[in-house]
Amino acid sequence: MSDFPIFTYPTRVLLDADQTRLLDAYAELHGRAERVLFAAWCAGQIPGKLKPEFQRRFDLTARQFNAVRVGLEGKINSIKERRPELIAEAEIRLKKAEKTVAMIEKRDPGSNKLHQKKRRVQTLRSRIGALKKDHQHGAVRLCFGSKKLFRAQFDLKANSYDSHQEWATDWRKARSGQFFVLGSQDETAGNQTCQAMVAADGSLTLQLRLPDALVKDGKYLMMNGVRFAYGHDVIVAALQSSRVIQSQTKHGKPAKKRIGTAISYRFLRDEKGWRVFASVEAQPVAQVSHKMLGAFGVDVNADHFAVAETDHFGNLIDTCRIELPLAGKTTDQSKALIGDAAVLIAKMAKDAGKPVIIEQLNFQKKKAELEAVDPRQAKMISSFACNKVASSIKAACFRAGVEVIEVNPAYTSVIGAVEHAQKRGISVHQGAAYAIARRGLGLSERPTERKVATPVRNGGHVTFDLPVRNRSKHVWSFWSNVRTRLKAAHKEHYRCGLHKVDPPPLRQSSPALGATGSITAQFRDANRLPHCSGDVLEDVPY
C-alpha cells in the first residue's frame, strides 16, 4: 500500500434525459447488488467467493463486482473501527449523566428534570450494552438509505410527507443514489470500467462501461465536456502517466505490462443532477521545510486557529489569528472554511521554509461532555468539524511540500496561559500555539518564574504561586499541578464576581499586562572593562 495520500476532486456532469436514465439504472442495480451482498455477508458467506454467482445474477462484469465488494467492505470496516470510539464516548456521557442525576437528587429530588435525566441514563446504558455486544460478536448494523429517512415513515406529517407512497419513492431513490467504479494502476487510463480521455480543448470525455444487464443500444455511455474546477491538471497528469513496459512472467517469458496511476470514480446523485468524484493518488512533492529554520505552531479552537512562528532557537517571531466561524454553517461551508484556513497556514509555512506543528486532535471527549458545559461553548464544539481539521492541514501542507509534525497536546493550553501569554503580550490560545511549536522543536517546558499572572476574558488577570517542582518526576507532573491551581484561581475570580466588572485602570507608570517596552536595566557584565582596542568595539556581537 502506498504511503501517499489519496485526493478526491468533484465536478458536475451535464447529461441529457437518456444519459440520466442510464446512470439511474446503473445506480439502482449497483445498490441492489450491494444490499444482497451485505445480506450474504451477514449470513456468514465470504463476499470474494460469491463473484461468479453475482456476475450471473446481476449481469455484472468482474470489475464491476469488485467495485461493489470493495465499497461494501469499506463501509463494514469503517463501522468496526468507529465502534470502540462510540463506546468510549457513550461511557463518558453516561458518567456525566450519572453525576448530574446525583446532583439533582440532592437539590430537587421531585423535579421533572430528574426524571428526564434518569431516562437519559437508562438509554445510555442500553446503548452501551448493545454496542459492546455487537463488538464482541463482530456484528455490523448498516442501513442503506440512512436511519433518519427510514424513521421518517413513522411520522409522515412531521417529515412533510402526504402519503407513505411518497416516502417510499424518496426511500428507493436514496438507496440507489450512487455507485463506485474501482480503478487500478495496471489498467488503461487507470480504470477499466470508466476511462477518461483528454479532448482537443483540454476537457475530459468519460467512457463508462455499462453492466451487461443495461446493454441495449451500446456497451458504453459517453459523457463529454467534463472539467474539474480543482485538480483537473492532476487528473490529466495521472492519465498521461499510463504506459506499457517490457516485463517477464513467472516462468521467465517476455511479456508486456501496463503501469500508471489508478483513478477511481464515484457517481453521486443530488437535487441538481449527477456529480463525479475522481480519486487519484497524490504524487510526491519535494520538501521545502526544515526544522533548523524554526516552526509554525497551530492551536486548533472551535472558532479560530491560533498560529505562532518561532526561529530555530524557539524564540517567538510572530503570531496571528485565523477566524473560523463554523457555527450555523452547512457541512460544505465548514469544509470550505477549514480548507481555506489550512491553505493559508501551508502558504505561510512554505514561504518561511518551516514545518507546521499541530496537536494530535481528539475532540471526542469534548463532544461527549456537551451536556455539562456552557451552552455557547457546546454549540461551537458541536458544529466544529474536528475530523476535517487535521486532514485538511496535512493535505494542504503535502501539496506545498511542508512537513507536518504531530505532538502530544498535554498541558499546552496551561503552558501557553501561564508561561507565555503575559510575558509576550499574546492571547492564551496564541501562547498555546507557541508551546506547541516549541514542543515540536524538542525544547524545554520548564517554568521560569515562581509567581505568574494569567489574563482573563474581561481584560484583567489572576495571580497565583506556582507549585514546587519535583525534579525526580516528569515535567508534565508539574504542569498537572499548575493546571489545578489555575482552575482554582479562575473559579475564585468567577465566584467573587470580578468577571462581570471592568478591571481597574493601570497607572501611567505601569505597562499594560503583556505589553512590550524598553528594558531599563543593564545587561550582566555591562560595567566590565573591555580587553580589546576601542576601534573594534563596534564589531563585538554583544
BAFI-192732 format. One record per residue (C-alpha): residue in one letter; x, y, z. Coordinates in steps of 0.25 Angstrom, whole numbers, plus 5000, padded with zeros to 4 digits. Layout:
a  X  Y  Z;
...
***
This chain:
m  5000  5000  5000;
s  5005  5014  4996;
d  5009  5024  5007;
f  5004  5036  4999;
p  4990  5041  5001;
i  4978  5040  4992;
f  4972  5053  4987;
t  4958  5054  4982;
y  4953  5064  4973;
p  4938  5067  4970;
t  4931  5072  4958;
r  4917  5072  4952;
v  4913  5066  4938;
l  4903  5071  4929;
l  4894  5060  4923;
d  4882  5058  4915;
a  4870  5050  4918;
d  4875  5037  4913;
q  4888  5038  4920;
t  4882  5041  4933;
r  4873  5029  4931;
l  4885  5020  4929;
l  4892  5026  4941;
d  4880  5024  4950;
a  4878  5009  4945;
y  4893  5007  4948;
a  4892  5012  4962;
e  4879  5004  4965;
l  4886  4991  4960;
h  4899  4995  4968;
g  4891  4997  4981;
r  4882  4985  4979;
a  4895  4976  4977;
e  4902  4983  4989;
r  4890  4980  4999;
v  4889  4966  4994;
l  4904  4964  4996;
f  4903  4970  5010;
a  4892  4960  5014;
a  4900  4949  5009;
w  4912  4954  5018;
c  4903  4955  5030;
a  4899  4940  5027;
g  4914  4936  5029;
q  4917  4935  5014;
i  4931  4941  5008;
p  4928  4952  4998;
g  4940  4949  4990;
k  4935  4934  4987;
l  4921  4940  4982;
k  4927  4946  4970;
p  4923  4936  4959;
e  4909  4935  4965;
f  4907  4950  4966;
q  4912  4952  4952;
r  4902  4943  4946;
r  4890  4948  4955;
f  4892  4963  4953;
d  4899  4963  4939;
l  4912  4970  4944;
t  4926  4969  4939;
a  4937  4964  4948;
r  4942  4978  4951;
q  4928  4984  4954;
f  4926  4973  4964;
n  4940  4976  4970;
a  4935  4991  4972;
v  4922  4986  4979;
r  4931  4977  4988;
v  4941  4988  4991;
g  4931  4998  4994;
l  4923  4989  5004;
e  4936  4985  5011;
g  4940  4999  5013;
k  4926  5002  5020;
i  4928  4990  5028;
n  4942  4993  5033;
s  4938  5007  5036;
i  4927  5003  5045;
k  4936  4993  5052;
e  4947  5003  5054;
r  4938  5014  5059;
r  4930  5005  5069;
p  4941  5006  5080;
e  4941  5021  5080;
l  4926  5021  5080;
i  4926  5012  5093;
a  4936  5021  5099;
e  4928  5034  5096;
a  4915  5027  5101;
e  4923  5023  5114;
i  4927  5038  5116;
r  4913  5043  5114;
l  4908  5032  5124;
k  4918  5037  5135;
k  4914  5051  5133;
a  4899  5048  5133;
e  4900  5040  5146;
k  4908  5051  5153;
t  4896  5061  5148;
v  4886  5051  5154;
a  4893  5051  5167;
m  4894  5066  5168;
i  4879  5068  5164;
e  4875  5057  5174;
k  4881  5066  5185;
r  4876  5079  5181;
d  4862  5076  5175;
p  4858  5061  5177;
g  4844  5062  5171;
s  4846  5070  5159;
n  4843  5066  5145;
k  4857  5069  5140;
l  4862  5058  5149;
h  4852  5048  5143;
q  4857  5052  5129;
k  4872  5051  5133;
k  4869  5037  5139;
r  4863  5033  5125;
r  4875  5038  5119;
v  4884  5029  5128;
q  4876  5017  5125;
t  4876  5020  5110;
l  4892  5021  5110;
r  4893  5008  5118;
s  4885  5001  5108;
r  4893  5007  5096;
i  4906  5003  5102;
g  4901  4989  5105;
a  4897  4988  5090;
l  4910  4993  5085;
k  4918  4984  5093;
k  4910  4972  5089;
d  4911  4975  5074;
h  4926  4978  5076;
q  4928  4965  5083;
h  4921  4957  5072;
g  4926  4965  5061;
a  4912  4969  5056;
v  4910  4981  5047;
r  4897  4989  5046;
l  4897  4996  5033;
c  4884  5004  5028;
f  4885  5007  5013;
g  4877  5020  5011;
s  4880  5025  5025;
k  4873  5023  5038;
k  4867  5037  5038;
l  4860  5035  5025;
f  4855  5021  5030;
r  4849  5026  5043;
a  4842  5037  5035;
q  4831  5027  5031;
f  4826  5026  5045;
d  4822  5041  5045;
l  4819  5045  5031;
k  4813  5059  5035;
a  4825  5063  5043;
n  4834  5060  5032;
s  4826  5067  5021;
y  4820  5054  5014;
d  4806  5053  5010;
s  4806  5038  5008;
h  4814  5026  5010;
q  4816  5024  4995;
e  4822  5038  4994;
w  4832  5034  5005;
a  4835  5020  4998;
t  4839  5028  4986;
d  4849  5036  4993;
w  4854  5023  5001;
r  4856  5016  4988;
k  4864  5028  4982;
a  4873  5029  4994;
r  4876  5014  4994;
s  4881  5016  4979;
g  4887  5029  4978;
q  4901  5026  4976;
f  4911  5015  4970;
f  4926  5013  4971;
v  4936  5010  4960;
l  4949  5003  4964;
g  4962  5007  4957;
s  4975  5000  4956;
q  4989  5005  4952;
d  4991  4993  4942;
e  4978  4997  4934;
t  4977  5007  4922;
a  4975  5021  4927;
g  4976  5016  4942;
n  4962  5009  4941;
q  4955  4998  4933;
t  4941  5002  4935;
c  4941  5017  4934;
q  4952  5022  4925;
a  4955  5037  4923;
m  4961  5043  4910;
v  4966  5057  4908;
a  4959  5065  4897;
a  4965  5075  4888;
d  4960  5087  4896;
g  4966  5081  4909;
s  4953  5075  4915;
l  4951  5061  4918;
t  4942  5050  4912;
l  4937  5039  4921;
q  4934  5026  4915;
l  4926  5018  4925;
r  4925  5003  4923;
l  4910  4999  4926;
p  4907  4986  4933;
d  4902  4975  4923;
a  4888  4976  4929;
l  4887  4990  4923;
v  4893  4988  4910;
k  4883  4990  4899;
d  4887  5001  4890;
g  4902  5000  4893;
k  4912  4996  4904;
y  4917  5010  4907;
l  4912  5023  4912;
m  4920  5035  4907;
m  4920  5048  4915;
n  4927  5059  4908;
g  4932  5073  4913;
v  4935  5069  4927;
r  4944  5079  4934;
f  4949  5079  4949;
a  4950  5092  4956;
y  4961  5087  4965;
g  4970  5076  4961;
h  4968  5076  4946;
d  4983  5076  4943;
v  4986  5065  4954;
i  4976  5056  4947;
v  4981  5059  4933;
a  4995  5056  4938;
a  4991  5043  4944;
l  4984  5039  4931;
q  4997  5042  4923;
s  5006  5034  4933;
s  4999  5021  4928;
r  5010  5014  4919;
v  5014  5000  4915;
i  5027  4994  4919;
q  5034  4981  4916;
s  5033  4970  4927;
q  5034  4955  4929;
t  5024  4945  4934;
k  5027  4936  4946;
h  5033  4926  4936;
g  5043  4936  4930;
k  5036  4938  4917;
p  5035  4952  4912;
a  5022  4960  4914;
k  5017  4974  4913;
k  5011  4981  4926;
r  5004  4994  4927;
i  5007  5003  4939;
g  5002  5016  4943;
t  4993  5023  4953;
a  4980  5017  4958;
i  4967  5026  4957;
s  4955  5022  4964;
y  4941  5029  4961;
r  4929  5031  4970;
f  4916  5036  4963;
l  4906  5043  4973;
r  4892  5048  4970;
d  4887  5060  4977;
e  4876  5070  4975;
k  4882  5077  4963;
g  4887  5064  4956;
w  4899  5055  4955;
r  4913  5058  4961;
v  4926  5051  4959;
f  4937  5049  4969;
a  4951  5045  4964;
s  4961  5040  4974;
v  4975  5040  4970;
e  4988  5036  4978;
a  4996  5049  4981;
q  5010  5050  4974;
p  5022  5052  4983;
v  5025  5067  4985;
a  5039  5072  4989;
q  5040  5076  5003;
v  5043  5091  5005;
s  5042  5092  5020;
h  5054  5089  5031;
k  5053  5089  5046;
m  5066  5097  5046;
l  5059  5109  5042;
g  5048  5109  5053;
a  5034  5105  5052;
f  5019  5109  5052;
g  5011  5104  5063;
v  4996  5103  5061;
d  4986  5103  5073;
v  4972  5098  5068;
n  4960  5104  5074;
a  4945  5103  5071;
d  4944  5117  5065;
h  4958  5120  5060;
f  4973  5115  5058;
a  4984  5122  5067;
v  4997  5122  5059;
a  5011  5125  5065;
e  5024  5125  5058;
t  5038  5123  5064;
d  5052  5123  5060;
h  5061  5111  5061;
f  5065  5115  5076;
g  5050  5114  5079;
n  5048  5130  5081;
l  5035  5136  5077;
i  5035  5143  5064;
d  5020  5146  5061;
t  5006  5141  5064;
c  4993  5142  5057;
r  4978  5138  5058;
i  4971  5132  5046;
e  4956  5133  5048;
l  4947  5120  5047;
p  4933  5124  5048;
l  4926  5110  5047;
a  4914  5112  5055;
g  4902  5111  5047;
k  4909  5107  5034;
t  4906  5095  5026;
t  4915  5083  5024;
d  4921  5088  5011;
q  4922  5102  5016;
s  4930  5097  5028;
k  4939  5089  5019;
a  4942  5101  5010;
l  4945  5110  5022;
i  4955  5099  5028;
g  4961  5097  5015;
d  4964  5112  5012;
a  4970  5113  5026;
a  4979  5101  5024;
v  4983  5106  5011;
l  4987  5120  5017;
i  4995  5112  5028;
a  5002  5104  5018;
k  5006  5116  5010;
m  5012  5124  5022;
a  5020  5111  5025;
k  5025  5109  5011;
d  5029  5124  5009;
a  5037  5123  5022;
g  5042  5109  5019;
k  5038  5104  5033;
p  5029  5091  5037;
v  5016  5092  5043;
i  5014  5087  5057;
i  5000  5082  5061;
e  4993  5074  5072;
q  4988  5060  5071;
l  4974  5065  5071;
n  4963  5057  5079;
f  4950  5065  5081;
q  4942  5052  5084;
k  4943  5055  5099;
k  4939  5069  5098;
k  4927  5066  5089;
a  4923  5055  5099;
e  4923  5065  5111;
l  4914  5075  5104;
e  4903  5073  5114;
a  4911  5078  5125;
v  4918  5091  5118;
d  4913  5105  5115;
p  4902  5105  5104;
r  4910  5115  5096;
q  4923  5106  5096;
a  4915  5094  5094;
k  4909  5100  5081;
m  4922  5103  5076;
i  4928  5089  5079;
s  4916  5082  5073;
s  4917  5090  5060;
f  4932  5088  5059;
a  4937  5079  5048;
c  4948  5073  5056;
n  4950  5061  5047;
k  4953  5070  5035;
v  4964  5079  5042;
a  4976  5070  5043;
s  4973  5064  5029;
s  4972  5078  5023;
i  4984  5083  5029;
k  4992  5071  5025;
a  4987  5071  5011;
a  4990  5086  5009;
c  5004  5084  5014;
f  5006  5072  5006;
r  5003  5079  4993;
a  5012  5091  4998;
g  5024  5082  5001;
v  5023  5085  5016;
e  5025  5075  5027;
v  5014  5073  5038;
i  5019  5069  5051;
e  5008  5064  5062;
v  5011  5065  5076;
n  5004  5061  5089;
p  4994  5072  5093;
a  4997  5070  5108;
y  4996  5083  5116;
t  5000  5092  5104;
s  4988  5102  5108;
v  4993  5102  5122;
i  5007  5105  5118;
g  5002  5116  5108;
a  4994  5123  5118;
v  5004  5122  5130;
e  5017  5123  5123;
h  5015  5131  5110;
a  5003  5139  5109;
q  5006  5150  5120;
k  5021  5151  5116;
r  5019  5153  5101;
g  5006  5160  5101;
i  4999  5150  5093;
s  4986  5143  5095;
v  4985  5130  5103;
h  4982  5122  5090;
q  4994  5128  5083;
g  5002  5124  5095;
a  4997  5110  5094;
a  5001  5110  5079;
y  5015  5115  5083;
a  5016  5104  5093;
i  5012  5094  5082;
a  5023  5100  5073;
r  5034  5099  5084;
r  5029  5084  5087;
g  5031  5081  5073;
l  5045  5086  5073;
g  5048  5078  5085;
l  5051  5090  5094;
s  5049  5091  5109;
e  5036  5093  5116;
r  5041  5097  5130;
p  5035  5109  5137;
t  5044  5122  5138;
e  5037  5129  5150;
r  5030  5126  5163;
k  5018  5135  5163;
v  5010  5137  5150;
a  4999  5145  5145;
t  4990  5140  5134;
p  4980  5148  5126;
v  4965  5146  5127;
r  4954  5150  5117;
n  4950  5163  5123;
g  4964  5169  5122;
g  4968  5166  5136;
h  4977  5155  5141;
v  4978  5145  5152;
t  4991  5143  5160;
f  4996  5131  5168;
d  5009  5124  5172;
l  5014  5112  5164;
p  5016  5099  5172;
v  5029  5094  5175;
r  5035  5085  5165;
n  5039  5070  5168;
r  5051  5068  5158;
s  5050  5053  5160;
k  5037  5053  5153;
h  5033  5057  5138;
v  5031  5072  5136;
w  5017  5068  5132;
s  5014  5065  5146;
f  5018  5079  5150;
w  5009  5085  5139;
s  4997  5076  5144;
n  4998  5083  5158;
v  4999  5096  5151;
r  4986  5093  5144;
t  4979  5090  5157;
r  4984  5103  5163;
l  4980  5111  5150;
k  4966  5105  5151;
a  4965  5109  5165;
a  4969  5123  5162;
h  4959  5124  5151;
k  4948  5119  5160;
e  4951  5129  5171;
h  4951  5140  5161;
y  4937  5136  5156;
r  4932  5133  5170;
c  4936  5148  5174;
g  4928  5153  5162;
l  4941  5160  5157;
h  4938  5154  5143;
k  4926  5164  5142;
v  4933  5177  5144;
d  4944  5184  5137;
p  4958  5183  5142;
p  4963  5196  5149;
p  4971  5205  5140;
l  4986  5204  5141;
r  4995  5215  5146;
q  5002  5223  5135;
s  5016  5217  5140;
s  5011  5203  5139;
p  5011  5196  5126;
a  4999  5188  5121;
l  4999  5173  5124;
g  5007  5166  5114;
a  5011  5179  5107;
t  5025  5180  5102;
g  5034  5192  5105;
s  5049  5197  5106;
i  5057  5190  5117;
t  5064  5200  5126;
a  5073  5190  5134;
q  5087  5188  5128;
f  5092  5174  5124;
r  5100  5166  5133;
d  5115  5169  5132;
a  5112  5183  5125;
n  5121  5190  5134;
r  5133  5181  5132;
l  5145  5188  5124;
p  5147  5183  5110;
h  5160  5175  5107;
c  5161  5180  5093;
s  5164  5193  5085;
g  5154  5204  5084;
d  5153  5203  5069;
v  5148  5189  5069;
l  5137  5190  5080;
e  5126  5193  5069;
d  5129  5179  5063;
v  5127  5172  5076;
p  5114  5164  5076;
y  5108  5167  5090;
***
